[in-house]
Amino acid sequence: MVDDDHRCRDQGSRRYIFGTVKVGERGQIVIPKDARETFDIKPGDMLMILGHEGHGLAVVKTDKFQRIAEKILRAFEAESEEPLEK
């Protein structure tokens, strides 16, 4: 489905295709305005680039990724507090 703002969106989901970008000579890209607005990316925000050789790259706001990492660490801590089974 293509919305009025030209984003391609899976109907009923939270997945988008914002279009294509060209990599500049210094390796820079411009994140499309629709993507910046949808994900509340502002100038000065820190982004983390994740990669998988088989699946490609993902860009995640650092604060969002940090919250996910903190949840994982809390799960590890809770697991370590449980008695070990013998």
Order of alpha helices (4+ residues) and beta strands (2+ residues): beta-beta-alpha-beta-beta-alpha
